[in-house]
Amino acid sequence: MIQRFTQLFIAGVFFFLSPLARSEVTTPSAESLLMDARAAEARFDVARALELYLAADKLQPDNPVTLQKIAQQLSDLSLVVPDEAAKKAQAEKALAYAKRAVALQPDNAVNVLSLAVCHGKMGVFSDTRSKIEYSRLVKLEAERALALDPTYDWAHHVLGRWHYEVASLGGTTRFFIRLVYGGLPAASLDEAIAQLQKAVALAPARVPHHLELGFAYLAAGRKTEARASFSTGLALPSVELYDESAKERARAALAKL
């Protein structure tokens, strides 16, 4: 059961970058590289997007937008590298870039939430004590992102998912964590539902918001509402990197209802 809350927020979910002008010179400029990187993201070519963002970072270092984007691609690629050691190394690099982005632009909600996501990813590859500490950091950074931008739908999503995962831990597991490691912050399914409802209200076209709300309803025993949320999310078009994998989870849950 301890493993469950360490699987938080694996998906990379941020697609924010201002339009940039393409340079007319033969050698690509940082601006043109960033435009091409965003295009690669749009076609879900994560490896190519990472390559382009890294090239842009060399030409224009310490751009917090680029650093956050590098963190996102590294986090996403950690799912497809061949072994656990490589996955952990990718996650560590992602966290380092996310920290740099936040250090340069601490009042940017996207950067702060990216840090929360990277903390969640690191929890997957850590010992129990570190898993718990990373879980605390996920909640802390998600709340900080919301303080910076209360209308940021993904921050509501991440915080809702945190409440859902932690509140779903068994009583024995929670007792063990409290006894040995000092416990986790309070979590509730009611708060998970409330946060995910806000995410849905702010961005009703996003597939994962509806599906995670369905899982929160299911955990709370509200099966009718869970079916409705799953059905709504499954009916929406898949337009982001992890929409299809989220739908697979929801279809499996819906089939058991």
VMD Tcl script that draws the C-alpha trace (Angstrom):
set ca {
  {0.00 0.00 0.00}
  {2.90 2.35 0.70}
  {3.78 2.09 -2.99}
  {0.43 3.59 -4.06}
  {0.94 7.13 -2.91}
  {4.45 7.17 -4.38}
  {3.00 6.74 -7.87}
  {1.55 10.26 -7.76}
  {1.44 12.47 -10.75}
  {3.69 10.56 -13.12}
  {2.30 12.20 -16.10}
  {3.96 15.33 -17.41}
  {1.12 17.82 -17.96}
  {2.31 21.34 -18.73}
  {2.13 22.91 -22.17}
  {2.75 26.65 -21.64}
  {5.11 28.65 -23.83}
  {4.65 32.07 -25.44}
  {4.80 32.24 -29.26}
  {8.32 33.01 -30.43}
  {9.60 34.42 -33.70}
  {11.76 32.28 -36.01}
  {15.20 33.63 -36.82}
  {16.15 34.13 -40.45}
  {19.79 33.12 -39.96}
  {21.02 29.71 -41.08}
  {22.11 28.58 -37.62}
  {19.00 27.95 -35.48}
  {18.39 30.57 -32.84}
  {17.15 29.80 -29.35}
  {13.76 31.13 -30.39}
  {13.47 28.85 -33.43}
  {14.63 25.85 -31.40}
  {11.94 26.55 -28.82}
  {9.28 26.77 -31.51}
  {10.41 23.44 -32.97}
  {10.51 21.89 -29.50}
  {6.94 22.94 -28.84}
  {5.91 21.43 -32.18}
  {7.61 18.16 -31.20}
  {5.67 18.17 -27.93}
  {2.43 18.67 -29.83}
  {3.09 15.47 -31.81}
  {4.17 13.64 -28.62}
  {7.80 13.27 -29.74}
  {9.24 13.67 -26.26}
  {12.79 12.64 -27.14}
  {13.01 15.18 -29.96}
  {11.47 17.89 -27.79}
  {14.10 17.24 -25.12}
  {16.89 17.42 -27.67}
  {15.62 20.77 -28.94}
  {15.06 22.26 -25.50}
  {18.57 21.25 -24.43}
  {19.99 22.89 -27.57}
  {18.03 26.07 -26.82}
  {19.31 26.03 -23.25}
  {22.89 26.04 -24.52}
  {22.21 29.12 -26.65}
  {20.10 30.90 -24.06}
  {20.96 29.56 -20.60}
  {18.94 30.20 -17.47}
  {15.61 30.68 -19.23}
  {13.13 29.36 -16.63}
  {10.58 28.38 -19.31}
  {13.17 26.22 -21.08}
  {14.38 24.69 -17.82}
  {10.83 23.73 -16.83}
  {10.26 22.20 -20.25}
  {13.48 20.17 -19.97}
  {12.31 18.91 -16.56}
  {8.99 17.87 -18.10}
  {10.57 15.92 -20.97}
  {13.05 14.16 -18.67}
  {10.23 13.19 -16.33}
  {8.17 11.82 -19.21}
  {11.11 9.90 -20.68}
  {11.81 8.22 -17.35}
  {8.78 6.04 -18.10}
  {10.35 4.49 -21.20}
  {14.03 4.03 -20.34}
  {14.96 0.35 -19.93}
  {15.83 -0.18 -16.26}
  {15.18 1.19 -12.80}
  {18.61 2.80 -12.43}
  {18.14 4.72 -15.68}
  {14.60 5.73 -14.70}
  {15.85 7.09 -11.39}
  {18.69 8.97 -13.09}
  {16.20 10.61 -15.47}
  {13.94 11.55 -12.57}
  {16.88 13.06 -10.66}
  {17.84 15.17 -13.68}
  {14.24 16.30 -14.07}
  {14.11 17.39 -10.43}
  {17.38 19.32 -10.79}
  {16.05 21.28 -13.78}
  {12.72 21.92 -12.03}
  {14.56 23.33 -9.02}
  {16.57 25.64 -11.27}
  {13.41 26.91 -12.95}
  {11.81 27.68 -9.58}
  {14.97 29.36 -8.29}
  {14.96 31.70 -11.29}
  {11.19 32.32 -11.31}
  {9.72 31.35 -7.93}
  {6.44 33.18 -8.49}
  {5.50 31.13 -11.57}
  {2.81 28.56 -10.77}
  {3.78 26.28 -13.68}
  {7.36 26.05 -12.42}
  {6.24 25.36 -8.87}
  {3.80 22.65 -9.91}
  {6.47 21.09 -12.12}
  {8.57 20.80 -8.97}
  {5.68 19.03 -7.24}
  {5.41 16.55 -10.13}
  {9.14 15.85 -10.03}
  {9.02 15.27 -6.28}
  {6.25 12.74 -6.88}
  {8.32 10.99 -9.52}
  {11.35 10.78 -7.21}
  {9.18 9.13 -4.57}
  {8.72 6.15 -6.90}
  {12.44 5.35 -6.77}
  {13.15 6.10 -3.09}
  {13.19 4.27 0.22}
  {10.17 4.51 2.49}
  {11.40 7.47 4.51}
  {12.18 9.41 1.33}
  {8.87 8.41 -0.26}
  {7.03 10.00 2.66}
  {9.13 13.17 2.50}
  {8.59 13.49 -1.24}
  {4.86 13.01 -0.73}
  {4.84 15.88 1.77}
  {6.67 18.04 -0.78}
  {4.12 17.21 -3.50}
  {1.33 18.60 -1.33}
  {3.37 21.62 -0.27}
  {4.34 22.64 -3.80}
  {0.86 22.01 -5.21}
  {-0.61 24.28 -2.54}
  {2.06 26.89 -3.29}
  {1.19 26.76 -6.99}
  {-2.47 27.36 -6.13}
  {-1.55 30.28 -3.89}
  {0.22 31.81 -6.90}
  {-2.63 31.03 -9.31}
  {-5.96 29.83 -7.86}
  {-7.29 29.28 -11.41}
  {-4.55 26.81 -12.37}
  {-6.53 23.67 -13.15}
  {-3.55 21.30 -13.06}
  {-2.62 22.48 -9.56}
  {-6.13 21.57 -8.37}
  {-5.72 18.22 -10.17}
  {-2.39 17.41 -8.51}
  {-3.60 18.41 -5.07}
  {-6.80 16.42 -5.53}
  {-4.85 13.40 -6.68}
  {-2.59 13.70 -3.62}
  {-5.59 13.71 -1.28}
  {-7.13 10.76 -3.10}
  {-3.95 8.65 -2.99}
  {-3.07 9.38 0.63}
  {-6.64 9.09 1.92}
  {-6.92 5.71 0.18}
  {-4.05 4.21 2.18}
  {-5.18 1.49 4.55}
  {-5.44 2.15 8.27}
  {-2.57 -0.22 9.06}
  {-0.31 1.52 6.57}
  {-1.19 4.96 7.92}
  {-0.55 3.77 11.49}
  {2.85 2.37 10.49}
  {3.82 5.59 8.73}
  {2.74 7.68 11.72}
  {4.50 5.39 14.21}
  {7.82 5.09 12.38}
  {8.07 8.21 10.24}
  {5.88 10.79 11.94}
  {2.94 10.47 9.55}
  {1.72 12.36 6.51}
  {-0.34 15.56 6.35}
  {-4.08 15.04 6.77}
  {-5.85 13.91 3.61}
  {-9.50 13.27 2.79}
  {-11.56 11.96 -0.08}
  {-13.93 14.91 0.32}
  {-11.04 17.29 -0.33}
  {-9.85 15.14 -3.24}
  {-13.30 15.37 -4.83}
  {-13.55 19.11 -4.18}
  {-10.16 19.82 -5.78}
  {-10.83 17.63 -8.80}
  {-14.26 19.20 -9.25}
  {-12.51 22.58 -9.40}
  {-10.10 21.24 -12.02}
  {-13.04 20.03 -14.11}
  {-14.87 23.35 -13.76}
  {-11.77 25.29 -14.82}
  {-10.87 23.04 -17.77}
  {-13.81 20.79 -18.71}
  {-12.17 19.62 -21.96}
  {-9.22 17.98 -20.19}
  {-9.58 14.19 -20.10}
  {-7.54 13.47 -16.92}
  {-9.57 15.83 -14.71}
  {-12.79 13.88 -15.31}
  {-11.13 10.48 -15.00}
  {-9.30 11.24 -11.73}
  {-12.51 12.70 -10.33}
  {-14.10 9.36 -11.22}
  {-11.46 7.50 -9.21}
  {-11.98 9.81 -6.24}
  {-15.74 9.23 -6.39}
  {-15.11 5.49 -6.62}
  {-12.85 5.51 -3.56}
  {-15.59 7.38 -1.68}
  {-18.18 4.75 -2.65}
  {-20.08 7.13 -4.95}
  {-20.39 4.72 -7.84}
  {-23.07 6.53 -9.84}
  {-20.99 9.71 -9.92}
  {-17.88 7.69 -10.70}
  {-19.57 6.15 -13.74}
  {-20.67 9.58 -14.93}
  {-17.17 11.07 -14.59}
  {-15.54 8.09 -16.30}
  {-18.05 8.24 -19.15}
  {-17.54 11.97 -19.65}
  {-13.77 11.66 -19.71}
  {-13.80 8.67 -22.04}
  {-16.05 10.52 -24.49}
  {-13.61 13.43 -24.81}
  {-10.95 13.38 -27.56}
  {-7.42 12.44 -26.51}
  {-5.26 15.49 -27.18}
  {-2.45 15.29 -24.61}
  {0.38 12.85 -24.05}
  {-1.16 10.73 -21.30}
  {-4.84 10.93 -22.22}
  {-4.95 7.42 -23.69}
  {-3.17 5.76 -20.79}
  {-5.53 7.55 -18.38}
  {-8.46 6.23 -20.40}
  {-7.12 2.67 -20.16}
  {-7.16 2.90 -16.36}
  {-10.67 4.32 -16.39}
  {-12.01 1.66 -18.77}
  {-10.64 -1.06 -16.51}
  {-12.28 0.54 -13.45}
  {-15.55 1.10 -15.27}
  {-15.66 -2.53 -16.37}
  {-15.56 -3.63 -12.73}
  {-18.45 -1.40 -11.66}
}
mol new
graphics top color blue
foreach p $ca { graphics top sphere $p radius 0.5 }
foreach p [lrange $ca 0 end-1] q [lrange $ca 1 end] { graphics top cylinder $p $q radius 0.2 }
display resetview
